[in-house]
Amino acid sequence: MPKKGVFDLHEMKRAGEQITWLTAYDYPTATFEEAAGVDMILVGDSLGMCVYGYPGTVPVTMAQCLVHCEAVRRGAPQTFVMGDMPFGSYQVSDEAAVANAVRFCKAAAVDAVKLEGGVSVLTRVKAILAAGIVVCGHIGLTPQSSGALGGHKAQGRTLGAARLVVEDARALCAAGVQLLLVEAVPPEVAAFIAAELPIPVLGIGAGAGVDGQLLIVSDVLGTFQAFTPKFVKKYADLAGVATAALAEYVGDVRAGAFPAEEHCYHMLDGELEKFAEYTKG
Ligand code: KIV
């Protein structure tokens, strides 16, 4: 399948085709996702929790994001890959935001970057767009500021809160973002935004009335076990499969069942006799 660009994603919205989106953090997972035909891959800062075991995304660094983006790009050369700007990489100034967005493009040839926030990050968004980089907004639940939001809580559940989410969406779209992610908001609010805006509005925990869906691959495959948000559908239990396989290996070694004959390298013809002589001293 030819690689999709941002115009193809816009065309999918116009045609009413759902856009599929998953996170990936490493080379093998990226190869699986490309083979599965996913439209977009996000190298999310959720890697802090899913790969590094941090309690949240705040400790994640640019260096970590870049390393994982490079690996994913190698694994999915024909897929739209988005780098997620970690906490601290765009909060300080417009200049720092542009410099860090550029690093994603140079190191990992990403197709877009994503940053969290609405009205509060408009100058950052405009500065990155002015550098010619495709930007995805991220509103609703924004995990990097979950402390200020009172935890990982759904957003937009009252009229007042829903209006703030809608205003963020409108402001980002007016600023020029080409894609928008809405996280953990009521389906009615997300659907209203998707219907109003001309850009693809994708959801995670935002119902079916949007232009596409994102899930975290570690939830989908069942490798992240600390907690499972309500909006997740788990498609496999790789943690269970992996733990069972590893326990079998441990059992085999302890029982002397591994390695077996077929796992051994034998000496070349005639060499074993010479080695026997050698060991006699
Ligand atoms: O980092 C990530 O995977 C994300 C999702 C939670 C939306 O930003």
Boltz pocket constraint, residues with backbone or C-beta under 6 A from the ligand:
constraints:
  - pocket:
      binder: B
      contacts: [[A, 23], [A, 42], [A, 43], [A, 44], [A, 45], [A, 46], [A, 47], [A, 84], [A, 143], [A, 181], [A, 183], [A, 204], [A, 214], [A, 216]]
      max_distance: 6.0
